[in-house]
Amino acid sequence: MKLTHYSVRETDTLYAVKAWLPEDRSAIPIGKLGQFYFPKGYYVYAGSAKRNIRARVDRHLQMDKKKRWHIDYLRPYLQMEAVQTYPGSEGECGLFQRLMRENAGTMPVKGFGSSDCRCFAHLFYSSEEMPDFIDF
């Protein structure tokens, strides 16, 4: 694993993970959501952890693990690039929406990472290179 950016503060409760998918992939099963096509490009997944945020993001970076979250199903195909945590003030949904807007992202899979809220998804895609997260 070759991360270009890893910034985790134990007091934060939100996180974002940026990854690169080196080639188009079809029919990747994502838990109970079904099978989906993922185009080559960059993906950002946003989540939250009320405690032990470092353990949560580190788990997302691992390859071999029991599949518990939607990102776990996509992980074997991804090259992880960056991790950033954030204070909880804007909320998980707000963080995701802001990052997606700032990076002109699109959401390839309805329900990915958003089973506990009303958002369309918490995974966005961009075919264009995007900067690693800005720490604030």
N, C-alpha and C positions, 0 to 999 in steps of 0.2 A: 504494500500500500504506500502510495506516494502522495501525501497531502501537501498542498502548497500553502494552506492556511488552516490553523487549528487554534481557536480561541474559545476556551470554555471557562466561565466563571461560575463557581458553585452557588452563588446567590441568585443567578438567573433562573428563569423558569421556561423560557422559550428557546428554540434552536432552529437552525436551518442547515441543511446539508446539500452541498453542490456536488454533482457527479457528471461524468462524461460517459456516454454510451458510444463506443467506437464504430458500431455498425448497426444498420437497421435490424430489428428483431421482430419476428411475427409469432403470434400464438404463445405469448408468455402468459401462463396462468397466474392470476393475482387473487389468491384466496378464493372467497365465494363470489367475487365480482365477475369472474369469467376470464377469458383469454383475450389478450389485446396486442395490437401492433404498436411498437415503440420505434420511432424514427431515430436515426443517428443524430446525436447532438447533446446538449446540456440539459440537465434536470436539476430542479431544486425541490426538496421536500422540507416542509415546515412541520414542527411538532412542539409538544410541551411536556414538561416533566416537573411535577410539583416538588419532587425531591430526587436526589441522586442523578442530577442531569448529566454529569460526566459518564456515569455508568450507562445511561440511555444512549447517548451519542456514540460512545465507544462500541456498544452492542451493534448499532446500525452499521458501523464500519467493518465489523467481523463478517467473514464469509460463511463459516460453518456454525449454524445455530438452528434451533427450532424456529420455524416460521410462526411469528406471533403478530407482526404488523405487516401492512401491505408492502412497505418498503423492503421487507425481508425477502419477498418473492422476486423483486427486481434486482436486488443487490448482487447476485452472482454475475450479472451482465455489466455492471457498472464499474468504472474506475473512479473511486472517491477522490475529490479534489480539495474540498474546503468544508470546514465546520465553524459555525459562529453561534454563540449563545447571546440572548438578549434579555433585558428585564421584562417582566410580565405586563407592563403597563398597557401595551396596545393589544394584548391578547393574541392567541394563536392565529385566529382568523384574520385579524388586522395585520399581523406580521406577514402572513402569507400574501394577502392582497397587495400590501405595499411592495414587497419584493417582486411579485409578479408584474405589477405595474411599472416599477423602475426598470425592469429587464425586458419589457414587451413580451412577456411569456404567454403561452397558451396552455390549456389544460387538456391533456390527451385522454384521460380516463376518469369518467364520472364516478365519484365516490372514493377515489384513491386517497386514503389518509384522513377522510372526513366523515367517518361513520358515526362520530359522536357530536356532529354539528350539522348545520343546514347548508354549508358551503358545497359548491359543485365538486371541489377537490382540494387537497393540500399538496399536490404535486404539479409543478409547471414545467414546461418545455421551451427551449429556445434553440434554434439552429445556429444562432450567432454566439460567439464567445462572449461571456459576460465576466465582469470583474469578480474577484473574490469579495466576500462581504466586507462592508466597511464597519469597523468596530465603533460603536458610539455609546 
